[in-house]
Structures are given as C-alpha cells and as structure tokens.
Amino acid sequence: MAFADLPPSVQAEYQRIGREREIASRQADRDQWLALLRVCVEMVAWTVAGLVLAGFAFRVTDPQIGMILLYAGMAVNVAGVTYAIASAYIRGERRGDW
C-alpha cells in the first residue's frame, strides 16, 4: 500500500508526525552541538588557566617556587580538562545522548 493510497486524514497525520520528528531531531542536534561547544570552551579555559599559572614559573627567581608554579599549572590544566570531560559525559547521560 503506497502513501498516496491512504485516506487523506491518515496522510495528514503521518505528515504531522514527520514534521514533529524533524523538529525534535533538529533540536537534539542543536543541543549536542551546544554541549560540544561548551566542553571545548571549558577545556580551552582550563588550559589557559594552567598556562598562565605555569607561566609565572618563568618570572620568579627562586627555582623551588618556579617548579611549584610549573607543576601547579600542569595540575590545573590536567584536572580542569578532566573535570570538563567528565561533567560533559554526565550531562550527556542525563540528557539521554548515550
């Protein structure tokens, strides 16, 4: 049975369902792109924060304080990026992405 053979009321209902699914699909795609953009911005922000902190290591004259700042910058970078990825995963689970 072809779509054209269906009664007009059934055709209209199928078309309405198709439009609703298309709108829902576009909204879900938009939400996923916004979530990806958000996690990318968070990762860049944590990386910049770590670089700024590690950059101070090259401005101090005491080698011990310099190493502390360098390792602190690396820790901020790694911990921040890890947090951004983990929080994105949790938000994706709550949204039902996977």
C-alpha positions, 0 to 999 in steps of 0.5 A: 500500500503506497502513501498516496493510497491512504485516506487523506486524514491518515496522510495528514497525520503521518505528515504531522508526525514527520514534521514533529520528528524533524523538529525534535531531531533538529533540536537534539542536534542543536543541543549536542552541538551546544554541549560540544561547544561548551566542553571545548570552551571549558577545556580551552579555559582550563588550559589557559588557566594552567598556562598562565599559572605555569607561566609565572614559573618563568618570572620568579627567581627562586627555582623551588617556587618556579617548579611549584608554579610549573607543576601547579599549572600542569595540575590545573590544566590536567584536572580542569580538562578532566573535570570538563570531560567528565561533567560533559559525559554526565550531562550527556547521560542525563540528557539521554545522548548515550 
